[in-house]
Amino acid sequence: MRWMVVALLGLSSAAHGAEWRAEQIDTPARVTAIETVDGKPRIDAGGLWYGVDWDGGHVRLRFVDTAHQPPPENALPDGRVVTGSRDIARVWFASPTERYGHNILGDAVEAGSLMILTADGKTDTVAVGDDAVFEDLTPRLADLDGDGRDEIVVIKSYLARGSAIAVIAQRKGHYQIVAETPPLGGPRRWENPAGIADFDGDGKPDIAVVRQPHSIGALELWTYADGRLRRGPSLDGFSNHVAGTRALGMSAVGDFDGDGTPDLAIPSFDRATLRIVTFKPVAQDIASVKLPSDARTDIGVIAREQAPPALLLGLADGTLVMIRPD
């Protein structure tokens, strides 16, 4: 069975008069996942992985070999090893534990520690206490304070107080948690980062977070400065996760309106619409595209020269759509 191209599915106006549209892409089978490898999207269709070729007019999927390196010892099942380009070579979640039992990511297994391999070959471990877990799959590397070294952004969930966003950095030769957002206040309350970039144009990276994407859906900006995380502007009505799945990357960062400042593409709370938002000069939508079925997978990004990025998204009905401006 093939999932055939249907042409135009949705239109929306954005800044500078651009029309954004969603068009269905031909795939060999149902699409169940999208991953980004070396900055390029890969599509899981029928259990096989495909790369994406696009000549500006047509999209084609090509089969790719997905042989993976064996995970490190004691690594979190289904966790991802992230490779850095600065002082951190590799980082991953480890020490699997079932002491929380939230199951928001598809099972009861969470991480009790984070492993860091530095560029000079040293290893370090950041462990949470018995009152918390890392309820996360993919550590996020970013230089949040401009010192040329990467910090690590993770989801830390307290068994009794819910989730917080934590920043891990090196202090006196060892990595440790140096800042956290306030926990959400009760068990099984979870939040999911949506992207890290200078969204408000003040020269400092921001961490975009969706607070409780299954029940509240508030998109918030947090900035790390002077050893603290400070909350900035927010917008309501978003979701970047389907409960019980491992797709934590249902969002994309890019300059979608061409003003030189990063924006964020992220589904609406019901996941029926892809919203594109900016935080400069104020937090607001700049485009929205109605989807033919609810968003289900991570978002893949296709970079384009002298044009906003194009986006790939797998839907609940198994189809693949590309979202881009004309």
Number of C-alpha atoms within 10 A of each C-alpha: 7 10 16 14 14 11 12 10 15 17 21 17 15 19 13 10 11 16 17 19 22 25 20 22 19 17 24 15 18 20 25 22 24 25 19 15 10 7 11 13 19 23 29 20 22 14 12 16 19 21 17 17 12 10 7 8 5 8 13 13 18 12 14 13 9 10 6 6 7 6 14 12 8 13 19 24 15 13 18 16 20 16 16 17 11 14 14 22 17 19 24 24 32 24 19 18 17 14 16 22 13 20 16 19 20 13 13 15 21 28 28 23 22 24 21 23 18 16 14 9 10 10 16 16 17 18 19 18 10 12 12 21 26 28 27 22 23 19 21 20 23 19 16 24 16 13 8 11 16 21 24 22 23 25 24 25 30 26 19 16 17 19 30 25 24 22 25 19 21 15 10 7 8 12 19 20 18 16 20 21 18 13 20 20 13 14 16 20 23 25 30 25 23 24 25 24 21 21 27 21 15 10 10 16 23 24 23 25 22 27 24 21 24 19 13 15 21 19 25 20 27 20 20 20 14 9 11 14 21 15 15 14 13 17 16 14 17 25 28 34 29 19 13 12 14 19 21 19 21 26 25 21 21 22 17 26 22 14 11 10 18 22 26 24 26 27 27 23 21 16 24 17 20 24 23 25 24 21 22 16 9 11 17 14 17 20 22 23 24 19 23 18 17 20 30 26 29 26 27 28 22 17 14 10 6 7 14 17 20 18 21 27 27 28 23 16 14 21 25 31 25 19 23 21 21 11
